[in-house]
């Protein structure tokens, strides 16, 4: 048995992305961020829709079709439709931000 909130490295030069479950129809990932953000000028344009929930930490998401940053705290979740341009503006630099991300068709 593993714990979703455990096994967090003390140093994270890059986000940690781990596949937890995967099939042809979906991919469930645990993502651990520590002060990470999408590089300036880059946007995610994903083939699949994504449901994401924040378990710990905090994050700010920006969508190309909105002017504001969507701030996420533990327990917050949302759906990002396929091909909706988005980016991570910031994640908490003082403690790990742990996400669950479900990519599906």
LUMRO-918928 format. One record per residue: residue in three letters; chain; residue number from 1; x, y, z of N, C-alpha, C in turn. Coordinates in pm, 1 decimal, always signed. Layout:
! LUMRO-918928
+--------+--------+-----+----------+----------+----------+----------+----------+----------+----------+----------+----------+
: residu : chaine : num :    neast :   nnorth :      nup :   caeast :  canorth :     caup :    ceast :   cnorth :      cup :
+--------+--------+-----+----------+----------+----------+----------+----------+----------+----------+----------+----------+
:    ALA :      A : NUM :        X :        Y :        Z :        X :        Y :        Z :        X :        Y :        Z :
...
+--------+--------+-----+----------+----------+----------+----------+----------+----------+----------+----------+----------+
//
This chain:
! LUMRO-918928
+--------+--------+-----+----------+----------+----------+----------+----------+----------+----------+----------+----------+
: residu : chaine : num :    neast :   nnorth :      nup :   caeast :  canorth :     caup :    ceast :   cnorth :      cup :
+--------+--------+-----+----------+----------+----------+----------+----------+----------+----------+----------+----------+
:    UNK :      A :   1 :    +85.0 :   -117.3 :     +0.0 :     +0.0 :     +0.0 :     +0.0 :    +89.5 :   +123.6 :     +0.0 :
:    UNK :      A :   2 :    +48.0 :   +225.5 :    -74.7 :   +118.1 :   +352.8 :    -80.1 :    +25.1 :   +463.6 :    -32.9 :
:    UNK :      A :   3 :    +84.2 :   +574.2 :     +9.2 :     +8.3 :   +688.7 :    +54.6 :    +26.6 :   +801.8 :    -46.0 :
:    UNK :      A :   4 :    -82.1 :   +860.9 :    -94.0 :    -74.8 :   +968.2 :   -193.5 :     +0.6 :  +1090.7 :   -142.5 :
:    UNK :      A :   5 :     +2.3 :  +1111.7 :    -11.4 :    +65.9 :  +1229.4 :    +45.6 :   +209.1 :  +1201.9 :    +90.5 :
:    UNK :      A :   6 :   +251.7 :  +1077.4 :    +81.5 :   +385.4 :  +1039.5 :   +125.8 :   +484.5 :  +1029.6 :    +11.1 :
:    UNK :      A :   7 :   +604.0 :   +984.5 :    +45.3 :   +710.8 :   +963.0 :    -53.2 :   +736.7 :  +1087.1 :   -138.4 :
:    UNK :      A :   8 :   +750.6 :  +1200.6 :    -72.3 :   +781.1 :  +1325.7 :   -141.8 :   +930.5 :  +1352.4 :   -125.9 :
:    UNK :      A :   9 :  +1004.6 :  +1359.9 :   -235.3 :  +1148.1 :  +1388.4 :   -225.4 :  +1173.6 :  +1523.2 :   -158.9 :
:    UNK :      A :  10 :  +1286.0 :  +1534.6 :    -88.5 :  +1318.6 :  +1660.3 :    -20.8 :  +1360.5 :  +1768.3 :   -120.0 :
:    UNK :      A :  11 :  +1406.7 :  +1727.0 :   -236.7 :  +1446.6 :  +1821.3 :   -341.4 :  +1375.5 :  +1782.7 :   -470.3 :
:    UNK :      A :  12 :  +1319.8 :  +1881.5 :   -537.7 :  +1247.4 :  +1856.9 :   -662.5 :  +1292.2 :  +1955.9 :   -769.4 :
:    UNK :      A :  13 :  +1398.6 :  +1925.2 :   -843.7 :  +1438.7 :  +2017.2 :   -950.9 :  +1332.0 :  +2028.6 :  -1059.8 :
:    UNK :      A :  14 :  +1256.2 :  +1921.3 :  -1081.8 :  +1146.0 :  +1918.4 :  -1178.1 :  +1023.8 :  +1861.4 :  -1108.1 :
:    UNK :      A :  15 :   +906.4 :  +1892.9 :  -1161.2 :   +785.4 :  +1831.2 :  -1107.1 :   +798.9 :  +1679.8 :  -1114.9 :
:    UNK :      A :  16 :   +741.0 :  +1612.9 :  -1015.6 :   +737.0 :  +1467.5 :  -1013.5 :   +600.5 :  +1424.1 :  -1065.6 :
:    UNK :      A :  17 :   +598.2 :  +1347.4 :  -1174.1 :   +473.2 :  +1298.9 :  -1233.1 :   +478.3 :  +1147.1 :  -1232.5 :
:    UNK :      A :  18 :   +382.6 :  +1085.9 :  -1161.7 :   +376.6 :   +940.3 :  -1150.8 :   +242.0 :   +889.9 :  -1200.4 :
:    UNK :      A :  19 :   +243.7 :   +793.9 :  -1291.3 :   +119.2 :   +729.9 :  -1335.3 :    +76.0 :   +631.5 :  -1227.1 :
:    UNK :      A :  20 :    -47.7 :   +645.1 :  -1180.8 :   -101.8 :   +554.8 :  -1079.2 :   -185.8 :   +444.1 :  -1141.6 :
:    UNK :      A :  21 :   -266.6 :   +480.1 :  -1241.3 :   -350.5 :   +386.1 :  -1316.1 :   -356.6 :   +433.9 :  -1459.6 :
:    UNK :      A :  22 :   -359.7 :   +336.7 :  -1551.9 :   -364.9 :   +377.4 :  -1692.7 :   -432.2 :   +269.9 :  -1775.9 :
:    UNK :      A :  23 :   -514.4 :   +316.7 :  -1869.6 :   -576.8 :   +228.5 :  -1968.1 :   -585.3 :   +306.8 :  -2098.3 :
:    UNK :      A :  24 :   -646.7 :   +248.5 :  -2199.9 :   -665.1 :   +320.9 :  -2325.3 :   -758.0 :   +441.6 :  -2307.0 :
:    UNK :      A :  25 :   -847.5 :   +435.1 :  -2207.9 :   -948.1 :   +539.1 :  -2189.9 :   -906.8 :   +650.7 :  -2094.1 :
:    UNK :      A :  26 :   -808.7 :   +624.1 :  -2005.2 :   -772.7 :   +725.5 :  -1907.0 :   -631.0 :   +704.1 :  -1854.4 :
:    UNK :      A :  27 :   -581.0 :   +808.5 :  -1787.7 :   -453.1 :   +802.7 :  -1716.0 :   -470.7 :   +883.5 :  -1588.0 :
:    UNK :      A :  28 :   -444.8 :   +820.6 :  -1473.8 :   -451.0 :   +887.9 :  -1344.5 :   -308.7 :   +910.3 :  -1296.4 :
:    UNK :      A :  29 :   -275.8 :  +1037.3 :  -1267.8 :   -140.2 :  +1073.3 :  -1227.8 :   -141.2 :  +1139.8 :  -1091.1 :
:    UNK :      A :  30 :    -32.2 :  +1119.0 :  -1018.0 :     -1.2 :  +1200.2 :   -900.3 :   +110.1 :  +1294.0 :   -943.8 :
:    UNK :      A :  31 :    +90.3 :  +1423.2 :   -920.5 :   +189.9 :  +1523.5 :   -956.3 :   +231.3 :  +1595.1 :   -828.7 :
:    UNK :      A :  32 :   +363.1 :  +1607.3 :   -807.8 :   +415.1 :  +1679.3 :   -692.8 :   +494.2 :  +1798.6 :   -745.1 :
:    UNK :      A :  33 :   +455.3 :  +1918.0 :   -700.4 :   +519.9 :  +2043.1 :   -740.8 :   +574.7 :  +2111.5 :   -615.9 :
:    UNK :      A :  34 :   +681.2 :  +2185.7 :   -632.4 :   +738.8 :  +2264.3 :   -522.7 :   +795.1 :  +2392.8 :   -581.9 :
:    UNK :      A :  35 :   +707.3 :  +2492.0 :   -594.8 :   +748.1 :  +2617.9 :   -655.0 :   +758.7 :  +2612.6 :   -806.5 :
:    UNK :      A :  36 :   +706.5 :  +2508.0 :   -867.5 :   +713.7 :  +2492.6 :  -1013.1 :   +603.8 :  +2572.1 :  -1082.9 :
:    UNK :      A :  37 :   +631.7 :  +2608.9 :  -1206.1 :   +534.9 :  +2679.7 :  -1290.0 :   +564.5 :  +2644.4 :  -1435.0 :
:    UNK :      A :  38 :   +466.7 :  +2664.6 :  -1521.0 :   +488.3 :  +2646.5 :  -1664.6 :   +583.3 :  +2756.0 :  -1711.6 :
:    UNK :      A :  39 :   +682.1 :  +2722.5 :  -1793.9 :   +775.1 :  +2826.0 :  -1842.3 :   +700.4 :  +2941.5 :  -1910.2 :
:    UNK :      A :  40 :   +752.9 :  +3063.6 :  -1895.1 :   +687.6 :  +3180.9 :  -1955.3 :   +660.7 :  +3161.3 :  -2103.9 :
:    UNK :      A :  41 :   +540.2 :  +3202.1 :  -2145.3 :   +502.6 :  +3194.6 :  -2286.2 :   +454.9 :  +3058.8 :  -2333.0 :
:    UNK :      A :  42 :   +464.9 :  +2955.2 :  -2247.7 :   +420.1 :  +2820.9 :  -2287.1 :   +280.7 :  +2793.6 :  -2232.7 :
:    UNK :      A :  43 :   +203.7 :  +2715.1 :  -2309.1 :    +67.8 :  +2675.7 :  -2272.1 :    +51.8 :  +2526.3 :  -2292.0 :
:    UNK :      A :  44 :    -26.4 :  +2462.2 :  -2205.8 :    -64.3 :  +2322.8 :  -2226.9 :   -181.9 :  +2319.7 :  -2323.5 :
:    UNK :      A :  45 :   -173.9 :  +2232.9 :  -2423.9 :   -282.5 :  +2209.4 :  -2519.4 :   -295.9 :  +2058.7 :  -2529.8 :
:    UNK :      A :  46 :   -377.6 :  +2000.0 :  -2443.3 :   -383.9 :  +1855.5 :  -2427.1 :   -489.8 :  +1791.1 :  -2515.4 :
:    UNK :      A :  47 :   -459.7 :  +1673.6 :  -2563.3 :   -550.8 :  +1596.3 :  -2647.6 :   -672.0 :  +1545.9 :  -2569.8 :
:    UNK :      A :  48 :   -654.7 :  +1520.8 :  -2439.6 :   -761.1 :  +1466.3 :  -2356.0 :   -809.8 :  +1571.5 :  -2256.8 :
:    UNK :      A :  49 :   -933.0 :  +1555.2 :  -2210.8 :   -982.3 :  +1636.7 :  -2101.0 :   -911.3 :  +1593.2 :  -1973.4 :
:    UNK :      A :  50 :   -910.4 :  +1682.6 :  -1874.8 :   -840.4 :  +1653.8 :  -1749.6 :   -925.0 :  +1701.7 :  -1632.1 :
:    UNK :      A :  51 :   -942.8 :  +1612.9 :  -1535.4 :  -1000.1 :  +1650.6 :  -1406.7 :   -882.9 :  +1654.8 :  -1310.4 :
:    UNK :      A :  52 :   -869.5 :  +1765.1 :  -1237.6 :   -757.6 :  +1779.8 :  -1146.0 :   -810.0 :  +1821.7 :  -1009.5 :
:    UNK :      A :  53 :   -752.6 :  +1762.0 :   -904.1 :   -786.0 :  +1797.5 :   -766.4 :   -655.6 :  +1826.0 :   -693.1 :
:    UNK :      A :  54 :   -657.4 :  +1929.5 :   -610.9 :   -540.8 :  +1965.4 :   -531.7 :   -556.2 :  +1901.6 :   -393.7 :
:    UNK :      A :  55 :   -457.2 :  +1822.8 :   -352.9 :   -462.3 :  +1754.6 :   -223.8 :   -389.3 :  +1832.8 :   -114.6 :
:    UNK :      A :  56 :   -273.3 :  +1890.7 :   -148.2 :   -196.9 :  +1970.7 :    -52.3 :   -134.7 :  +2089.0 :   -125.5 :
:    UNK :      A :  57 :    -94.5 :  +2190.6 :    -48.2 :    -25.3 :  +2305.0 :   -106.9 :   -121.7 :  +2405.4 :   -166.9 :
:    UNK :      A :  58 :    -75.9 :  +2472.3 :   -269.7 :   -156.1 :  +2572.2 :   -338.3 :   -101.9 :  +2595.5 :   -477.1 :
:    UNK :      A :  59 :   -186.8 :  +2646.2 :   -566.0 :   -145.8 :  +2667.5 :   -705.1 :   -233.7 :  +2772.8 :   -769.7 :
:    UNK :      A :  60 :   -180.0 :  +2833.7 :   -873.8 :   -256.0 :  +2927.1 :   -955.3 :   -253.7 :  +2881.5 :  -1099.6 :
:    UNK :      A :  61 :   -370.9 :  +2866.2 :  -1159.1 :   -383.7 :  +2825.3 :  -1298.9 :   -433.8 :  +2942.0 :  -1381.6 :
:    UNK :      A :  62 :   -377.2 :  +2957.5 :  -1498.4 :   -423.5 :  +3060.4 :  -1592.6 :   -476.8 :  +2989.3 :  -1716.8 :
:    UNK :      A :  63 :   -590.1 :  +3039.6 :  -1766.0 :   -650.2 :  +2988.5 :  -1888.4 :   -644.0 :  +3099.3 :  -1992.6 :
:    UNK :      A :  64 :   -616.1 :  +3063.7 :  -2116.7 :   -602.0 :  +3162.3 :  -2223.8 :   -731.5 :  +3239.0 :  -2247.1 :
:    UNK :      A :  65 :   -845.3 :  +3178.6 :  -2211.4 :   -973.9 :  +3243.4 :  -2234.8 :  -1027.2 :  +3320.6 :  -2113.0 :
:    UNK :      A :  66 :   -940.2 :  +3342.0 :  -2012.2 :   -978.2 :  +3419.3 :  -1892.7 :   -867.3 :  +3518.1 :  -1860.0 :
:    UNK :      A :  67 :   -903.7 :  +3628.3 :  -1797.7 :   -804.4 :  +3728.6 :  -1759.2 :   -744.5 :  +3704.4 :  -1621.7 :
:    UNK :      A :  68 :   -816.4 :  +3632.0 :  -1535.7 :   -770.6 :  +3613.1 :  -1398.5 :   -699.2 :  +3479.5 :  -1380.4 :
:    UNK :      A :  69 :   -631.8 :  +3466.0 :  -1267.5 :   -567.6 :  +3341.0 :  -1228.8 :   -662.2 :  +3267.7 :  -1134.7 :
:    UNK :      A :  70 :   -686.0 :  +3140.4 :  -1161.4 :   -770.7 :  +3057.6 :  -1076.5 :   -683.1 :  +3001.5 :   -965.5 :
:    UNK :      A :  71 :   -710.3 :  +3042.7 :   -843.2 :   -631.3 :  +2998.9 :   -728.7 :   -691.3 :  +2871.4 :   -671.7 :
:    UNK :      A :  72 :   -607.6 :  +2770.5 :   -651.8 :   -654.0 :  +2641.5 :   -601.0 :   -593.2 :  +2614.2 :   -463.9 :
:    UNK :      A :  73 :   -676.0 :  +2562.1 :   -374.3 :   -636.8 :  +2523.2 :   -239.1 :   -677.3 :  +2377.1 :   -218.6 :
:    UNK :      A :  74 :   -627.7 :  +2311.1 :   -113.8 :   -661.9 :  +2170.3 :    -92.3 :   -812.6 :  +2145.3 :    -97.1 :
:    UNK :      A :  75 :   -849.3 :  +2044.7 :   -174.2 :   -989.1 :  +2007.1 :   -192.1 :  -1052.3 :  +2065.9 :   -316.7 :
:    UNK :      A :  76 :   -992.5 :  +2171.2 :   -372.6 :  -1046.5 :  +2230.8 :   -495.1 :  -1021.7 :  +2138.3 :   -613.5 :
:    UNK :      A :  77 :  -1119.7 :  +2131.0 :   -703.2 :  -1103.6 :  +2050.1 :   -824.2 :  -1175.9 :  +2117.6 :   -938.7 :
:    UNK :      A :  78 :  -1131.6 :  +2084.6 :  -1059.8 :  -1194.9 :  +2140.3 :  -1178.9 :  -1166.6 :  +2051.8 :  -1298.9 :
:    UNK :      A :  79 :  -1244.4 :  +2074.2 :  -1403.7 :  -1228.3 :  +2002.2 :  -1530.2 :  -1170.8 :  +2098.8 :  -1632.4 :
:    UNK :      A :  80 :  -1068.9 :  +2053.2 :  -1703.6 :  -1008.3 :  +2129.5 :  -1812.5 :  -1040.4 :  +2054.2 :  -1941.1 :
:    UNK :      A :  81 :  -1121.7 :  +2113.2 :  -2025.6 :  -1161.5 :  +2047.4 :  -2150.6 :  -1040.7 :  +2027.3 :  -2241.4 :
:    UNK :      A :  82 :  -1047.1 :  +1924.0 :  -2322.4 :   -940.3 :  +1898.5 :  -2420.7 :   -918.3 :  +2024.0 :  -2504.6 :
:    UNK :      A :  83 :   -794.6 :  +2057.1 :  -2529.6 :   -750.8 :  +2170.9 :  -2612.2 :   -780.5 :  +2308.6 :  -2551.3 :
:    UNK :      A :  84 :   -821.6 :  +2313.3 :  -2424.8 :   -836.0 :  +2444.1 :  -2359.1 :   -696.6 :  +2485.6 :  -2310.3 :
:    UNK :      A :  85 :   -644.9 :  +2591.1 :  -2368.0 :   -509.8 :  +2635.7 :  -2334.9 :   -502.9 :  +2680.8 :  -2189.6 :
:    UNK :      A :  86 :   -403.8 :  +2625.9 :  -2117.3 :   -386.8 :  +2659.9 :  -1976.7 :   -240.7 :  +2646.5 :  -1937.4 :
:    UNK :      A :  87 :   -208.3 :  +2704.7 :  -1822.8 :    -71.6 :  +2697.9 :  -1771.2 :    -75.7 :  +2707.9 :  -1618.5 :
:    UNK :      A :  88 :    +29.4 :  +2659.5 :  -1554.8 :    +44.2 :  +2674.0 :  -1410.2 :   +125.9 :  +2800.6 :  -1387.2 :
:    UNK :      A :  89 :    +63.9 :  +2901.2 :  -1326.9 :   +132.7 :  +3028.2 :  -1299.5 :   +227.1 :  +3015.1 :  -1181.3 :
:    UNK :      A :  90 :   +185.7 :  +2940.6 :  -1079.3 :   +268.6 :  +2923.1 :   -960.1 :   +220.0 :  +2803.0 :   -879.9 :
:    UNK :      A :  91 :   +310.7 :  +2746.1 :   -802.7 :   +275.5 :  +2649.7 :   -698.3 :   +350.0 :  +2691.5 :   -572.9 :
:    UNK :      A :  92 :   +297.9 :  +2650.8 :   -460.2 :   +355.4 :  +2685.3 :   -330.1 :   +502.8 :  +2644.3 :   -326.3 :
:    UNK :      A :  93 :   +590.0 :  +2737.5 :   -291.2 :   +734.0 :  +2709.5 :   -283.5 :   +776.4 :  +2667.3 :   -143.1 :
:    UNK :      A :  94 :   +687.5 :  +2680.7 :    -44.5 :   +724.5 :  +2650.3 :    +93.5 :   +686.8 :  +2509.0 :   +136.6 :
:    UNK :      A :  95 :   +600.7 :  +2444.1 :    +60.0 :   +559.2 :  +2306.4 :    +92.0 :   +513.7 :  +2239.5 :    -36.4 :
:    UNK :      A :  96 :   +517.2 :  +2106.6 :    -41.1 :   +476.8 :  +2037.5 :   -163.8 :   +329.9 :  +2061.9 :   -198.5 :
:    UNK :      A :  97 :   +306.5 :  +2079.4 :   -326.5 :   +171.4 :  +2082.9 :   -381.4 :   +150.6 :  +1947.5 :   -448.5 :
:    UNK :      A :  98 :    +51.5 :  +1873.7 :   -400.7 :    +24.5 :  +1739.9 :   -455.1 :   -111.2 :  +1744.2 :   -523.9 :
:    UNK :      A :  99 :   -109.6 :  +1701.5 :   -650.0 :   -228.9 :  +1698.8 :   -734.2 :   -261.2 :  +1554.4 :   -770.9 :
:    UNK :      A : 100 :   -387.6 :  +1528.5 :   -798.8 :   -430.0 :  +1410.0 :   -873.2 :   -486.7 :  +1463.4 :  -1003.8 :
:    UNK :      A : 101 :   -442.0 :  +1405.8 :  -1113.1 :   -488.7 :  +1448.6 :  -1244.6 :   -539.6 :  +1326.4 :  -1320.5 :
:    UNK :      A : 102 :   -663.9 :  +1332.8 :  -1362.8 :   -725.7 :  +1224.8 :  -1439.5 :   -742.7 :  +1275.2 :  -1582.6 :
:    UNK :      A : 103 :   -667.2 :  +1218.5 :  -1675.4 :   -677.6 :  +1251.5 :  -1819.1 :   -768.3 :  +1144.6 :  -1881.6 :
:    UNK :      A : 104 :   -870.2 :  +1190.3 :  -1954.3 :   -968.1 :  +1095.3 :  -2008.9 :  -1020.9 :  +1144.0 :  -2143.1 :
:    UNK :      A : 105 :  -1077.8 :  +1046.9 :  -2219.7 :  -1136.9 :  +1078.2 :  -2349.3 :  -1280.2 :  +1122.8 :  -2333.2 :
+--------+--------+-----+----------+----------+----------+----------+----------+----------+----------+----------+----------+
//
